[in-house]
Amino acid sequence: MPAGDLGTLLLADVGNHSRWITAAAAVIVSILVAFIVHRAFEQRARLAVGVHSPVLDTRLRFVRRVLVAAIIIAGLFLALNQFASLSRLATSLLASGAIAAAILGFAARQTLANFVAGVMLAVTQPLRIGDWVSFEDAYGIVEDVRLNYTVLRTPSEQRIVIPNERLAGGIMRNDTLVVAAVSLDVSVWIAPGADADRAVRVLAEATGGGASVAEATPDGIRISVTGERVTPAEKGAREADLRARCLQRLHAEGLLPGMQA
């Protein structure tokens, strides 16, 4: 083989290896930088325990995840850009706006919708880390707000994962958005022909809270009873106790349906 051809092959081989090394280095460096950013945010959060507000904590977590994702994506893009064939393919695809729009719209619509909703949640803050919220049939404390979904921890230590798009577009009750305690609120039913005024007076006296007729139907009369303010973590157990006391007093007074004292 002529020396010139051998030199050309060696240069091409070195060039190929150089591109692979550069691509690998770009991926490794991006992962390392992402790890450093992640640890820096975590260390700052640990040092500021008890100092950060729920608002700032929620935003810092979201910003940390966005930065980590952006760094890794940039590293992958730089790695792929080292190969001319892949670069030309990406350029030709991106040059066609219709194809790019179709791919993004079809394959990533839900993911992008959840991400945009996550940004809205992080900025507008209808819920924050540590808030107690009700969404549909779920009730719990906000454990984390991630890029695409939010995690609720129930009082029974279950985790409920809710897509951010549903949170942003649904009706949610936040018990601790403004205050840290909530009032107890339970309902009890009496027979439609029972003395509702007497039941209200009896329950108000027995519980020391407020009582009122909330609803009257052909099947019965619903009385709403409120109690003292408690933390959301105590709410379930305290409402169960309040409901039991109300039923015991109504039973003693002969006001429960089908029961006499």
N, C-alpha and C positions, 0 to 999 in steps of 0.2 A: 504494500500500500504506500503510495507517495506520502512524503513527510507532510506536505500541505494538507492532504485529506485527513491524516491522523491528527494534526493540530486542530483542524476544524471540528472533528468529532470530540476531541478532548474539551475544547472550549464549549461546545454545545452541552456536553455532559456536566461540566462545571456549572454552566448556566442553569441547567435543570435542577441540580442539587442546591444551587444558591436560592432559587425560587422556593423550593420546598423548605429550606432552612428559614428563609424570611417569613414564609407563611406560618410555620410552626412557632417561630419567635413571636409573631404578632398575636397568635392565639394565646400563648403562654403569658405574654406580658399583659394582655387584656384581662385574663383571668386573675393574674396577680394583683393588678391595679384594682379590679373589682373587689377582690378579697380585702385589700387594704382599706378601701372606702367603706366596705361593710363593717369591718372591725372598728374603724374610727367612729362611725355612727353609733355602734353598739357601746363602745367605751364611753362616749359622750353621754349616752342615755343612762348608763350605770352610774356615772359620776353625778348626774343631775336628778337622781331618784328623789322624789319629794319636792323638787324645784320646778320641773317642767309642768305646765298645765296640760290637761287632756288634749286641748286644741293643738298645742305645739308638738306633743308626743305623736299625735296622729299624723300631722304633716311631715314630721321628720322621718317617720317610718315609710311614708309613701315616697318621699323624695329619695330616700336611700335606695329603695327598690327600683325607681326609675333610673337613677344614676348607674346602678349595677347593670341593669338590662342594657342601657345605652352603651356602656363601656364594652360589654361582651359583644354586642351586635357590631360595634365599630371594629373590634378586633377581627371578627369573622369576615367583615367586608374587606378589610385590608389583606387578609390572608387569601381570599378568593381573587382579589385584584392582581395577585402575583402571576396568575395563569392567564395568558392571552386569550386562550380559547373560551374560558369561562367569562372573562371580561367582555369579549365581543358578544357572547351570547346574552349576557345581562344587558349590555348596551342596546342590542337589537330589540330585546323584549321591552325595555323601558322606553325605547323610542316610540313604541306604539302605545299611545295613551289608552286606546280602547282595550287592548289586551291587558295592560296593567290594571285598568279600572275593573275589568271583568274578573281578573284573578283575585284582586283584593276584595271586591264586593261579594264574590261567591264564597271564597275560602275563609275570609277573616272578618266577616261582618259582625258575628257575635262577639268575637274576641275584641275587636276594636270598639264595639258598643260598650262592652263591660269596662274596657280601659278608660274610655272617655267618661263613663259614669263614675269610675273610681276617682278620676281627676276632679270631677264636680263635687263628689263627696268630701274629698280632702280639702277643697277650697271653701265650700259653703258650710261644711261641718254640721249637718243635721244630726250626726252621731259622731262620737269620739271614743277613743280607747277608754274603757272603764265605764261607759254609760250603760244603763239598764234600759233595754228597748223591747218593744213588742212589735213583731212583724208577722202578719197573717196569724198562724197558730203558734208561732215561736216566741218565747220570752227568755231573755238572758242578758248577760253582760257582754259588751263588745270586747272581744279578745284581740282582734286584729282586723285592720282594713288593708287588704292587699290590692295588687294591681287590677285583678279581675273579679275578686270576690271578697266578702266580709265574713268573719268567723264569729259566731255567738256561742258563748258557754252558758249552758242552762244551769239552774240550781242543782240538778242531779249530775253535773259534770259531763253532760253530753255536748258535742260540738255540732253546731248547725252551720252549714256553708251556704251562703246566699249570694247569687250573682249580683254584682254591683248595679247592673242595669235594672233589675227588679227593685232593688232598694231605692234607686233614684226616681223610678216611675211609680212606686207604690205609696200606700199610706202607712206610716210608721208612727208609733207612739214612743216618745223618749221620756222616761220618768225622771231622768237626772240631767236634762239639758240645762236647766236653770237652777234647780235646787238639788240637794243631795239626799233628801228624804221624801217619802210619799205617804199619803194618807191611806189608811185601811178603808176598804170599800167592799161590802158583801151584800148579797141579796137573799132574802128569805120570802117564802110564799105562805099565804094563809088562804083559807077557803073564801070563795066569792061572797058568801053571806056573813062572814065574820066581821067583828067590830074593828075596822081599820084604825080609827082614832085611838082606841084603847091599846091596840097592838103597837102603834107608834109611841105612845107614852110609856108603855111597859119596856120596850126595847131601849128607848133613850135613857130611862132610869137604870136599867140593868147594865148597860155598857158605858154610860157616861159620855157617849158620843152623840152624833146627830142621827135622826131617823126620819124618814119621809116616805110617802106613798109614791113609788116610781112608776107603777103601771097597774092598770086594772083591766082584766080580760074576763070572758065568761068562765074561764077555768080557774081563776083565782086572782089574788091581789099580791103584787110584788112590792115588798118594802125594802128600801135601800138603807143600810146602816153604815155609818162612817165611824172611824176611830182615830186614835192618835197617829202621829207621823212616825214612821220607822224607816230604816234603811231598806232599799229594795231586796237585799239578801235575806232580810227577816220577813218580808211581806207575805210569802206563801204560808209559812207556819203561823204567823200571827193572825192572818185572815181565817185560817182553818179554826183556830181557837175562838175567834170572835163569832164565827158562824155557829160553832157548837154551843156557845153560851146563849146566843139568840134562840136557837132551837129549844134548848133546855127551858128557858124562861117562857117561851110561847107554849110549850107543852105543859108547864106547871100552871099556866093561866088558862088552859083549855082552848087555846086559839089556833092550834095546828089542825089542818084538815083531817077529819075523821077521828080526832082524839079529844078526850075530855080529861080534866084534871082529876 
